[in-house]
Amino acid sequence: MSKKKEEMERQEKMQMEISRLHLPRGIQCFGVIEQRLGGSRMRVRCLDGKTRICRIPGRLTRKLWVRERDIVVVEPWEFGGDAKGDIIYKYTPTQIFFLKRNGYLKQLDEFEEF
């Protein structure tokens, strides 16, 4: 395959990722994974200023692989207070670049200063 074709396929793939961007709705918020605790649980620093112990729901355990410093969408539990939540979605590096460029992650720069 020629380099031009490879470049065109890469551009198409990148456009597909950005066109299907998942944004937080309702009580959901952005978060950054601070520490993995084991048992599909992790400590997540959310952009609403709270730190939550979040888990990956059973339907996503084999589909969603996360590491520290990944940016995710967190849905807080209604009955557990603000201390717990579920991880709903993980962003790719291309999507993170798009979110930063469009101003969705302005608060993230403030958190990284500390």
C-alpha positions in Angstrom: 0.0 0.0 0.0 1.3 3.4 -0.8 2.1 6.0 1.8 -0.6 8.3 0.4 -3.3 5.6 0.8 -2.1 4.9 4.4 -2.3 8.6 5.2 -5.8 8.9 3.8 -7.0 5.8 5.8 -5.4 7.3 9.0 -7.2 10.6 8.4 -10.5 8.8 7.8 -10.1 6.8 11.0 -9.3 9.9 13.0 -12.4 11.7 11.7 -14.5 8.7 12.6 -13.3 8.8 16.2 -14.0 12.5 16.6 -17.4 12.3 14.9 -18.7 9.9 17.5 -17.6 11.8 20.6 -19.3 10.9 23.9 -19.9 13.9 26.2 -21.1 13.8 29.8 -24.9 14.2 30.2 -26.9 15.1 33.3 -24.9 14.2 36.5 -22.0 12.6 34.6 -18.6 14.4 34.6 -15.1 14.1 33.3 -12.5 12.5 35.5 -8.8 11.5 35.6 -7.8 8.1 36.9 -5.3 8.6 39.8 -4.8 5.1 41.1 -5.9 1.6 40.3 -7.0 -0.2 43.4 -7.8 -3.7 42.1 -11.0 -5.6 41.5 -12.0 -3.2 38.7 -12.0 -0.3 41.1 -9.9 2.8 40.9 -9.6 6.3 42.5 -10.7 9.0 40.1 -10.3 12.7 40.5 -13.4 14.3 38.9 -13.5 17.8 37.4 -16.3 18.8 39.7 -13.6 18.8 42.5 -14.4 15.5 44.2 -12.4 12.3 44.4 -14.4 9.2 43.9 -13.8 5.4 44.2 -15.2 4.2 40.8 -15.7 0.8 39.3 -16.1 -0.5 35.8 -19.6 -2.0 35.5 -19.9 -5.7 34.6 -21.1 -5.0 31.1 -17.9 -3.1 30.3 -15.3 -5.1 32.2 -13.8 -6.8 29.2 -14.3 -3.9 26.8 -12.9 -1.1 28.8 -9.2 -1.2 29.7 -8.0 1.8 31.7 -4.7 3.0 33.1 -3.6 5.8 35.4 -3.9 9.3 33.9 -6.6 8.2 31.4 -9.5 10.7 31.0 -12.9 9.1 31.5 -16.6 9.9 32.0 -17.8 9.2 35.5 -21.4 8.7 36.6 -21.8 9.2 40.4 -24.0 6.8 42.3 -27.3 8.3 43.4 -27.5 6.3 46.6 -23.8 6.2 47.5 -23.3 9.9 47.8 -20.5 11.7 46.2 -17.9 9.1 47.3 -18.6 6.4 44.6 -19.3 6.1 40.9 -19.1 4.1 37.7 -16.8 4.6 34.8 -18.9 4.9 31.6 -16.4 5.8 28.8 -12.7 6.2 28.2 -11.3 8.7 25.7 -8.6 8.0 23.1 -5.6 10.5 22.7 -7.2 11.9 19.5 -10.5 12.6 21.3 -8.6 14.2 24.2 -6.8 16.5 21.8 -10.2 17.5 20.3 -11.8 18.1 23.7 -8.9 20.3 24.9 -8.9 22.3 21.6 -12.7 22.9 21.9 -12.5 24.0 25.6 -14.3 21.0 27.3 -11.2 20.3 29.5 -10.2 23.7 30.6 -10.5 22.7 34.3 -8.1 19.8 33.7 -5.2 22.3 33.3 -6.0 23.8 36.7 -5.9 20.3 38.4 -2.6 19.3 36.8 -0.8 22.3 38.4 -1.0 20.7 41.8 
